[in-house]
Amino acid sequence: MRYYSVSFRNNLVWMFDEKTENSKDNFEKESDEKAGKTALEKLKEELAAISGVEAAEVTDNGHVIGIEAAEEDYPAVMNQVVNLYRRFDDSSIVTYDFQLNMQ
């Protein structure tokens, strides 16, 4: 399993939902723990569904991900992971994190 840090500006609930024009409703959605957990589960499912991914973990509200894949599959897999996050937030950055991978 390799671990990556991910930076993005938006709240993760908006990866799978759309903001409305009602800022009160948007704030409630962002504050809803259940909505946050649902978004994390959906993210994990999408990561696990990427061709070549053997296992996926998501922690720290989507800012840390673990990906397990065959060595030769990592470049293609990580390209799809980056595309997934970029679809959500075009300024997102996925970075291999040496600190997270030290054993």
N, CA, C and O atoms as CSV, one atom per row, in Angstrom:
chain,resi,resn,atom,element,x,y,z
A,1,MET,N,N,0.866,-1.179,0.000
A,1,MET,CA,C,0.000,0.000,0.000
A,1,MET,C,C,0.904,1.230,0.000
A,1,MET,O,O,1.822,1.349,0.812
A,2,ARG,N,N,0.623,2.132,-0.924
A,2,ARG,CA,C,1.328,3.417,-0.977
A,2,ARG,C,C,0.343,4.506,-0.555
A,2,ARG,O,O,-0.831,4.485,-0.925
A,3,TYR,N,N,0.852,5.455,0.226
A,3,TYR,CA,C,-0.007,6.520,0.740
A,3,TYR,C,C,0.338,7.855,0.088
A,3,TYR,O,O,1.502,8.175,-0.150
A,4,TYR,N,N,-0.707,8.616,-0.190
A,4,TYR,CA,C,-0.581,9.890,-0.876
A,4,TYR,C,C,-1.333,10.965,-0.106
A,4,TYR,O,O,-2.384,10.706,0.480
A,5,SER,N,N,-0.782,12.172,-0.115
A,5,SER,CA,C,-1.466,13.335,0.440
A,5,SER,C,C,-2.208,14.013,-0.696
A,5,SER,O,O,-1.708,14.097,-1.818
A,6,VAL,N,N,-3.400,14.493,-0.398
A,6,VAL,CA,C,-4.199,15.166,-1.416
A,6,VAL,C,C,-4.652,16.513,-0.859
A,6,VAL,O,O,-5.184,16.593,0.248
A,7,SER,N,N,-4.435,17.556,-1.633
A,7,SER,CA,C,-4.937,18.870,-1.221
A,7,SER,C,C,-6.046,19.276,-2.181
A,7,SER,O,O,-5.950,19.072,-3.391
A,8,PHE,N,N,-7.085,19.846,-1.620
A,8,PHE,CA,C,-8.199,20.385,-2.409
A,8,PHE,C,C,-8.893,21.432,-1.566
A,8,PHE,O,O,-8.838,21.402,-0.337
A,9,ARG,N,N,-9.551,22.362,-2.249
A,9,ARG,CA,C,-10.162,23.505,-1.550
A,9,ARG,C,C,-11.573,23.246,-1.063
A,9,ARG,O,O,-11.954,23.718,0.008
A,10,ASN,N,N,-12.345,22.513,-1.824
A,10,ASN,CA,C,-13.762,22.334,-1.524
A,10,ASN,C,C,-13.999,21.301,-0.435
A,10,ASN,O,O,-13.155,20.441,-0.181
A,11,ASN,N,N,-15.148,21.394,0.201
A,11,ASN,CA,C,-15.563,20.365,1.148
A,11,ASN,C,C,-15.882,19.103,0.353
A,11,ASN,O,O,-16.483,19.177,-0.719
A,12,LEU,N,N,-15.485,17.953,0.872
A,12,LEU,CA,C,-15.625,16.689,0.146
A,12,LEU,C,C,-17.071,16.362,-0.218
A,12,LEU,O,O,-17.299,15.660,-1.203
A,13,VAL,N,N,-18.055,16.845,0.540
A,13,VAL,CA,C,-19.452,16.530,0.204
A,13,VAL,C,C,-19.809,17.012,-1.190
A,13,VAL,O,O,-20.722,16.470,-1.814
A,14,TRP,N,N,-19.106,18.023,-1.691
A,14,TRP,CA,C,-19.432,18.567,-3.015
A,14,TRP,C,C,-18.822,17.738,-4.139
A,14,TRP,O,O,-19.061,18.031,-5.311
A,15,MET,N,N,-18.045,16.720,-3.815
A,15,MET,CA,C,-17.542,15.829,-4.850
A,15,MET,C,C,-18.695,15.029,-5.451
A,15,MET,O,O,-18.664,14.677,-6.630
A,16,PHE,N,N,-19.701,14.747,-4.646
A,16,PHE,CA,C,-20.801,13.885,-5.078
A,16,PHE,C,C,-22.156,14.572,-5.042
A,16,PHE,O,O,-23.176,13.924,-5.276
A,17,ASP,N,N,-22.190,15.854,-4.759
A,17,ASP,CA,C,-23.424,16.607,-4.671
A,17,ASP,C,C,-23.174,17.983,-5.271
A,17,ASP,O,O,-22.023,18.358,-5.493
A,18,GLU,N,N,-24.206,18.722,-5.528
A,18,GLU,CA,C,-24.044,20.063,-6.065
A,18,GLU,C,C,-24.517,21.091,-5.052
A,18,GLU,O,O,-25.535,20.914,-4.382
A,19,LYS,N,N,-23.754,22.163,-4.960
A,19,LYS,CA,C,-24.163,23.256,-4.088
A,19,LYS,C,C,-25.425,23.890,-4.654
A,19,LYS,O,O,-25.661,23.904,-5.862
A,20,THR,N,N,-26.219,24.411,-3.739
A,20,THR,CA,C,-27.407,25.142,-4.158
A,20,THR,C,C,-27.120,26.634,-4.021
A,20,THR,O,O,-26.030,27.031,-3.609
A,21,GLU,N,N,-28.078,27.431,-4.362
A,21,GLU,CA,C,-27.916,28.882,-4.188
A,21,GLU,C,C,-28.222,29.299,-2.756
A,21,GLU,O,O,-27.969,30.444,-2.383
A,22,ASN,N,N,-28.757,28.397,-1.956
A,22,ASN,CA,C,-29.097,28.679,-0.570
A,22,ASN,C,C,-27.884,28.378,0.321
A,22,ASN,O,O,-27.571,27.216,0.578
A,23,SER,N,N,-27.213,29.421,0.783
A,23,SER,CA,C,-25.990,29.239,1.568
A,23,SER,C,C,-26.257,28.537,2.902
A,23,SER,O,O,-25.385,27.837,3.417
A,24,LYS,N,N,-27.460,28.720,3.467
A,24,LYS,CA,C,-27.797,28.038,4.728
A,24,LYS,C,C,-27.861,26.530,4.505
A,24,LYS,O,O,-27.327,25.760,5.303
A,25,ASP,N,N,-28.510,26.109,3.424
A,25,ASP,CA,C,-28.575,24.681,3.102
A,25,ASP,C,C,-27.179,24.117,2.840
A,25,ASP,O,O,-26.859,23.010,3.274
A,26,ASN,N,N,-26.353,24.880,2.130
A,26,ASN,CA,C,-24.990,24.437,1.836
A,26,ASN,C,C,-24.184,24.263,3.121
A,26,ASN,O,O,-23.459,23.281,3.275
A,27,PHE,N,N,-24.313,25.216,4.039
A,27,PHE,CA,C,-23.595,25.128,5.305
A,27,PHE,C,C,-24.042,23.898,6.093
A,27,PHE,O,O,-23.215,23.180,6.657
A,28,GLU,N,N,-25.347,23.661,6.128
A,28,GLU,CA,C,-25.872,22.486,6.849
A,28,GLU,C,C,-25.347,21.192,6.236
A,28,GLU,O,O,-25.014,20.252,6.958
A,29,LYS,N,N,-25.274,21.141,4.918
A,29,LYS,CA,C,-24.764,19.944,4.229
A,29,LYS,C,C,-23.292,19.723,4.581
A,29,LYS,O,O,-22.885,18.591,4.845
A,30,GLU,N,N,-22.501,20.780,4.589
A,30,GLU,CA,C,-21.081,20.671,4.917
A,30,GLU,C,C,-20.865,20.276,6.375
A,30,GLU,O,O,-19.861,19.647,6.709
A,31,SER,N,N,-21.806,20.645,7.244
A,31,SER,CA,C,-21.687,20.346,8.673
A,31,SER,C,C,-22.264,18.983,9.039
A,31,SER,O,O,-22.061,18.509,10.157
A,32,ASP,N,N,-22.968,18.360,8.130
A,32,ASP,CA,C,-23.638,17.094,8.393
A,32,ASP,C,C,-22.626,15.936,8.376
A,32,ASP,O,O,-22.069,15.607,7.328
A,33,GLU,N,N,-22.399,15.328,9.538
A,33,GLU,CA,C,-21.440,14.213,9.632
A,33,GLU,C,C,-21.826,13.051,8.728
A,33,GLU,O,O,-20.960,12.425,8.116
A,34,LYS,N,N,-23.115,12.761,8.641
A,34,LYS,CA,C,-23.571,11.651,7.808
A,34,LYS,C,C,-23.240,11.915,6.330
A,34,LYS,O,O,-22.796,11.012,5.621
A,35,ALA,N,N,-23.455,13.138,5.879
A,35,ALA,CA,C,-23.144,13.488,4.484
A,35,ALA,C,C,-21.642,13.361,4.235
A,35,ALA,O,O,-21.221,12.908,3.171
A,36,GLY,N,N,-20.839,13.760,5.216
A,36,GLY,CA,C,-19.385,13.633,5.090
A,36,GLY,C,C,-18.945,12.187,5.011
A,36,GLY,O,O,-18.096,11.839,4.190
A,37,LYS,N,N,-19.519,11.333,5.864
A,37,LYS,CA,C,-19.177,9.902,5.845
A,37,LYS,C,C,-19.624,9.255,4.533
A,37,LYS,O,O,-18.923,8.406,3.984
A,38,THR,N,N,-20.785,9.659,4.038
A,38,THR,CA,C,-21.275,9.130,2.762
A,38,THR,C,C,-20.323,9.509,1.638
A,38,THR,O,O,-20.009,8.678,0.785
A,39,ALA,N,N,-19.860,10.759,1.627
A,39,ALA,CA,C,-18.918,11.202,0.602
A,39,ALA,C,C,-17.611,10.412,0.685
A,39,ALA,O,O,-17.050,10.038,-0.345
A,40,LEU,N,N,-17.121,10.153,1.901
A,40,LEU,CA,C,-15.890,9.368,2.061
A,40,LEU,C,C,-16.064,7.947,1.539
A,40,LEU,O,O,-15.171,7.403,0.888
A,41,GLU,N,N,-17.209,7.352,1.827
A,41,GLU,CA,C,-17.478,5.994,1.337
A,41,GLU,C,C,-17.558,5.965,-0.190
A,41,GLU,O,O,-17.025,5.057,-0.829
A,42,LYS,N,N,-18.227,6.963,-0.768
A,42,LYS,CA,C,-18.323,7.020,-2.228
A,42,LYS,C,C,-16.944,7.210,-2.855
A,42,LYS,O,O,-16.638,6.612,-3.886
A,43,LEU,N,N,-16.114,8.049,-2.227
A,43,LEU,CA,C,-14.757,8.255,-2.731
A,43,LEU,C,C,-13.966,6.954,-2.685
A,43,LEU,O,O,-13.278,6.601,-3.643
A,44,LYS,N,N,-14.070,6.250,-1.572
A,44,LYS,CA,C,-13.364,4.970,-1.448
A,44,LYS,C,C,-13.844,3.982,-2.514
A,44,LYS,O,O,-13.036,3.272,-3.113
A,45,GLU,N,N,-15.145,3.936,-2.750
A,45,GLU,CA,C,-15.704,3.050,-3.778
A,45,GLU,C,C,-15.184,3.417,-5.162
A,45,GLU,O,O,-14.839,2.537,-5.950
A,46,GLU,N,N,-15.127,4.717,-5.460
A,46,GLU,CA,C,-14.635,5.141,-6.768
A,46,GLU,C,C,-13.155,4.800,-6.934
A,46,GLU,O,O,-12.728,4.374,-8.008
A,47,LEU,N,N,-12.376,4.987,-5.870
A,47,LEU,CA,C,-10.957,4.646,-5.942
A,47,LEU,C,C,-10.776,3.142,-6.142
A,47,LEU,O,O,-9.956,2.712,-6.952
A,48,ALA,N,N,-11.544,2.352,-5.404
A,48,ALA,CA,C,-11.436,0.891,-5.504
A,48,ALA,C,C,-11.888,0.377,-6.863
A,48,ALA,O,O,-11.454,-0.690,-7.298
A,49,ALA,N,N,-12.758,1.128,-7.539
A,49,ALA,CA,C,-13.280,0.698,-8.840
A,49,ALA,C,C,-12.324,0.993,-9.995
A,49,ALA,O,O,-12.547,0.534,-11.116
A,50,ILE,N,N,-11.266,1.753,-9.730
A,50,ILE,CA,C,-10.298,2.056,-10.786
A,50,ILE,C,C,-9.590,0.776,-11.201
A,50,ILE,O,O,-9.134,0.002,-10.359
A,51,SER,N,N,-9.506,0.567,-12.491
A,51,SER,CA,C,-8.861,-0.628,-13.027
A,51,SER,C,C,-7.415,-0.714,-12.534
A,51,SER,O,O,-6.640,0.230,-12.689
A,52,GLY,N,N,-7.065,-1.847,-11.943
A,52,GLY,CA,C,-5.717,-2.060,-11.439
A,52,GLY,C,C,-5.582,-1.867,-9.936
A,52,GLY,O,O,-4.588,-2.292,-9.347
A,53,VAL,N,N,-6.574,-1.227,-9.301
A,53,VAL,CA,C,-6.518,-1.014,-7.853
A,53,VAL,C,C,-6.920,-2.303,-7.147
A,53,VAL,O,O,-7.999,-2.846,-7.386
A,54,GLU,N,N,-6.041,-2.783,-6.277
A,54,GLU,CA,C,-6.328,-3.986,-5.497
A,54,GLU,C,C,-7.010,-3.649,-4.181
A,54,GLU,O,O,-7.835,-4.418,-3.687
A,55,ALA,N,N,-6.663,-2.496,-3.613
A,55,ALA,CA,C,-7.272,-2.032,-2.366
A,55,ALA,C,C,-7.106,-0.516,-2.281
A,55,ALA,O,O,-6.158,0.052,-2.824
A,56,ALA,N,N,-8.048,0.126,-1.587
A,56,ALA,CA,C,-7.992,1.582,-1.417
A,56,ALA,C,C,-8.418,1.940,0.000
A,56,ALA,O,O,-9.326,1.329,0.564
A,57,GLU,N,N,-7.750,2.935,0.562
A,57,GLU,CA,C,-8.094,3.473,1.881
A,57,GLU,C,C,-8.243,4.980,1.750
A,57,GLU,O,O,-7.563,5.615,0.943
A,58,VAL,N,N,-9.135,5.544,2.549
A,58,VAL,CA,C,-9.333,6.989,2.563
A,58,VAL,C,C,-9.404,7.428,4.016
A,58,VAL,O,O,-10.198,6.896,4.792
A,59,THR,N,N,-8.572,8.401,4.386
A,59,THR,CA,C,-8.596,8.937,5.742
A,59,THR,C,C,-8.468,10.459,5.687
A,59,THR,O,O,-8.329,11.050,4.616
A,60,ASP,N,N,-8.518,11.057,6.831
A,60,ASP,CA,C,-8.340,12.499,6.981
A,60,ASP,C,C,-9.244,13.282,6.025
A,60,ASP,O,O,-8.802,14.193,5.325
A,61,ASN,N,N,-10.530,12.893,6.020
A,61,ASN,CA,C,-11.537,13.562,5.181
A,61,ASN,C,C,-11.141,13.636,3.710
A,61,ASN,O,O,-11.408,14.631,3.036
A,62,GLY,N,N,-10.505,12.581,3.222
A,62,GLY,CA,C,-10.144,12.503,1.816
A,62,GLY,C,C,-8.784,13.071,1.479
A,62,GLY,O,O,-8.360,13.027,0.324
A,63,HIS,N,N,-8.088,13.611,2.485
A,63,HIS,CA,C,-6.787,14.230,2.237
A,63,HIS,C,C,-5.635,13.236,2.289
A,63,HIS,O,O,-4.512,13.584,1.926
A,64,VAL,N,N,-5.884,12.028,2.723
A,64,VAL,CA,C,-4.872,10.965,2.694
A,64,VAL,C,C,-5.537,9.734,2.092
A,64,VAL,O,O,-6.595,9.293,2.540
A,65,ILE,N,N,-4.889,9.189,1.063
A,65,ILE,CA,C,-5.408,7.979,0.438
A,65,ILE,C,C,-4.307,6.937,0.381
A,65,ILE,O,O,-3.126,7.258,0.240
A,66,GLY,N,N,-4.716,5.698,0.492
A,66,GLY,CA,C,-3.808,4.568,0.326
A,66,GLY,C,C,-4.259,3.777,-0.880
A,66,GLY,O,O,-5.440,3.461,-1.024
A,67,ILE,N,N,-3.322,3.461,-1.737
A,67,ILE,CA,C,-3.627,2.714,-2.955
A,67,ILE,C,C,-2.701,1.508,-3.022
A,67,ILE,O,O,-1.483,1.630,-2.887
A,68,GLU,N,N,-3.299,0.348,-3.233
A,68,GLU,CA,C,-2.518,-0.862,-3.454
A,68,GLU,C,C,-2.777,-1.332,-4.875
A,68,GLU,O,O,-3.921,-1.516,-5.290
A,69,ALA,N,N,-1.691,-1.522,-5.609
A,69,ALA,CA,C,-1.778,-1.976,-6.999
A,69,ALA,C,C,-0.475,-2.682,-7.339
A,69,ALA,O,O,0.524,-2.543,-6.634
A,70,ALA,N,N,-0.497,-3.427,-8.410
A,70,ALA,CA,C,0.730,-4.057,-8.891
A,70,ALA,C,C,1.708,-2.949,-9.285
A,70,ALA,O,O,1.300,-1.895,-9.775
A,71,GLU,N,N,2.978,-3.194,-9.071
A,71,GLU,CA,C,4.006,-2.185,-9.344
A,71,GLU,C,C,3.866,-1.573,-10.737
A,71,GLU,O,O,3.959,-0.355,-10.891
A,72,GLU,N,N,3.649,-2.393,-11.730
A,72,GLU,CA,C,3.569,-1.897,-13.110
A,72,GLU,C,C,2.280,-1.114,-13.389
A,72,GLU,O,O,2.200,-0.401,-14.389
A,73,ASP,N,N,1.287,-1.238,-12.529
A,73,ASP,CA,C,0.008,-0.550,-12.715
A,73,ASP,C,C,-0.047,0.836,-12.079
A,73,ASP,O,O,-0.943,1.618,-12.396
A,74,TYR,N,N,0.901,1.158,-11.180
A,74,TYR,CA,C,0.821,2.427,-10.452
A,74,TYR,C,C,0.734,3.667,-11.343
A,74,TYR,O,O,-0.089,4.535,-11.056
A,75,PRO,N,N,1.525,3.803,-12.400
A,75,PRO,CA,C,1.401,5.035,-13.209
A,75,PRO,C,C,-0.008,5.230,-13.776
A,75,PRO,O,O,-0.558,6.328,-13.690
A,76,ALA,N,N,-0.591,4.192,-14.347
A,76,ALA,CA,C,-1.942,4.311,-14.917
A,76,ALA,C,C,-2.980,4.537,-13.824
A,76,ALA,O,O,-3.892,5.347,-13.988
A,77,VAL,N,N,-2.843,3.825,-12.715
A,77,VAL,CA,C,-3.786,3.967,-11.596
A,77,VAL,C,C,-3.744,5.387,-11.046
A,77,VAL,O,O,-4.788,6.009,-10.850
A,78,MET,N,N,-2.547,5.899,-10.795
A,78,MET,CA,C,-2.442,7.229,-10.194
A,78,MET,C,C,-2.895,8.319,-11.160
A,78,MET,O,O,-3.373,9.365,-10.722
A,79,ASN,N,N,-2.757,8.098,-12.440
A,79,ASN,CA,C,-3.291,9.047,-13.411
A,79,ASN,C,C,-4.806,9.144,-13.254
A,79,ASN,O,O,-5.370,10.237,-13.305
A,80,GLN,N,N,-5.456,8.011,-13.067
A,80,GLN,CA,C,-6.911,8.004,-12.884
A,80,GLN,C,C,-7.310,8.607,-11.538
A,80,GLN,O,O,-8.343,9.268,-11.433
A,81,VAL,N,N,-6.488,8.377,-10.506
A,81,VAL,CA,C,-6.757,8.969,-9.192
A,81,VAL,C,C,-6.693,10.494,-9.291
A,81,VAL,O,O,-7.569,11.195,-8.785
A,82,VAL,N,N,-5.650,10.994,-9.946
A,82,VAL,CA,C,-5.512,12.443,-10.126
A,82,VAL,C,C,-6.719,12.984,-10.895
A,82,VAL,O,O,-7.269,14.024,-10.533
A,83,ASN,N,N,-7.126,12.289,-11.945
A,83,ASN,CA,C,-8.286,12.733,-12.732
A,83,ASN,C,C,-9.562,12.764,-11.900
A,83,ASN,O,O,-10.388,13.662,-12.063
A,84,LEU,N,N,-9.727,11.790,-11.012
A,84,LEU,CA,C,-10.895,11.764,-10.126
A,84,LEU,C,C,-10.930,13.022,-9.259
A,84,LEU,O,O,-11.960,13.690,-9.173
A,85,TYR,N,N,-9.817,13.344,-8.624
A,85,TYR,CA,C,-9.768,14.536,-7.768
A,85,TYR,C,C,-9.882,15.814,-8.589
A,85,TYR,O,O,-10.521,16.769,-8.145
A,86,ARG,N,N,-9.285,15.857,-9.765
A,86,ARG,CA,C,-9.357,17.053,-10.607
A,86,ARG,C,C,-10.769,17.300,-11.099
A,86,ARG,O,O,-11.167,18.450,-11.282
A,87,ARG,N,N,-11.529,16.245,-11.316
A,87,ARG,CA,C,-12.933,16.394,-11.705
A,87,ARG,C,C,-13.695,17.124,-10.601
A,87,ARG,O,O,-14.604,17.908,-10.873
A,88,PHE,N,N,-13.318,16.858,-9.370
A,88,PHE,CA,C,-13.945,17.461,-8.193
A,88,PHE,C,C,-13.434,18.877,-7.969
A,88,PHE,O,O,-14.223,19.786,-7.711
A,89,ASP,N,N,-12.131,19.072,-8.064
A,89,ASP,CA,C,-11.511,20.365,-7.798
A,89,ASP,C,C,-10.296,20.483,-8.712
A,89,ASP,O,O,-9.300,19.786,-8.520
A,90,ASP,N,N,-10.379,21.359,-9.699
A,90,ASP,CA,C,-9.308,21.436,-10.697
A,90,ASP,C,C,-7.981,21.936,-10.146
A,90,ASP,O,O,-6.977,21.923,-10.858
A,91,SER,N,N,-7.954,22.372,-8.905
A,91,SER,CA,C,-6.690,22.788,-8.287
A,91,SER,C,C,-6.138,21.721,-7.339
A,91,SER,O,O,-5.130,21.953,-6.671
A,92,SER,N,N,-6.781,20.570,-7.275
A,92,SER,CA,C,-6.328,19.524,-6.349
A,92,SER,C,C,-4.950,19.010,-6.750
A,92,SER,O,O,-4.580,19.023,-7.924
A,93,ILE,N,N,-4.199,18.556,-5.744
A,93,ILE,CA,C,-2.854,18.027,-5.957
A,93,ILE,C,C,-2.732,16.720,-5.193
A,93,ILE,O,O,-3.020,16.665,-3.998
A,94,VAL,N,N,-2.301,15.658,-5.885
A,94,VAL,CA,C,-2.057,14.358,-5.271
A,94,VAL,C,C,-0.550,14.165,-5.235
A,94,VAL,O,O,0.114,14.212,-6.270
A,95,THR,N,N,-0.010,13.947,-4.034
A,95,THR,CA,C,1.429,13.866,-3.856
A,95,THR,C,C,1.807,12.608,-3.085
A,95,THR,O,O,1.208,12.291,-2.058
A,96,TYR,N,N,2.816,11.892,-3.599
A,96,TYR,CA,C,3.354,10.762,-2.851
A,96,TYR,C,C,3.961,11.326,-1.579
A,96,TYR,O,O,4.745,12.274,-1.631
A,97,ASP,N,N,3.609,10.755,-0.448
A,97,ASP,CA,C,4.048,11.304,0.839
A,97,ASP,C,C,5.041,10.356,1.493
A,97,ASP,O,O,4.659,9.301,2.000
A,98,PHE,N,N,6.319,10.734,1.482
A,98,PHE,CA,C,7.368,9.887,2.039
A,98,PHE,C,C,7.139,9.612,3.528
A,98,PHE,O,O,7.379,8.499,3.998
A,99,GLN,N,N,6.680,10.617,4.265
A,99,GLN,CA,C,6.450,10.441,5.701
A,99,GLN,C,C,5.403,9.371,5.978
A,99,GLN,O,O,5.554,8.582,6.910
A,100,LEU,N,N,4.350,9.340,5.179
A,100,LEU,CA,C,3.290,8.354,5.383
A,100,LEU,C,C,3.738,6.953,5.002
A,100,LEU,O,O,3.144,5.974,5.454
A,101,ASN,N,N,4.770,6.838,4.184
A,101,ASN,CA,C,5.198,5.542,3.676
A,101,ASN,C,C,6.407,4.978,4.411
A,101,ASN,O,O,6.900,3.910,4.047
A,102,MET,N,N,6.886,5.656,5.416
A,102,MET,CA,C,8.012,5.146,6.204
A,102,MET,C,C,7.502,4.088,7.167
A,102,MET,O,O,6.490,4.277,7.841
A,103,GLN,N,N,8.214,2.981,7.220
A,103,GLN,CA,C,7.781,1.925,8.133
A,103,GLN,C,C,8.808,1.622,9.174
A,103,GLN,O,O,8.593,0.754,10.020
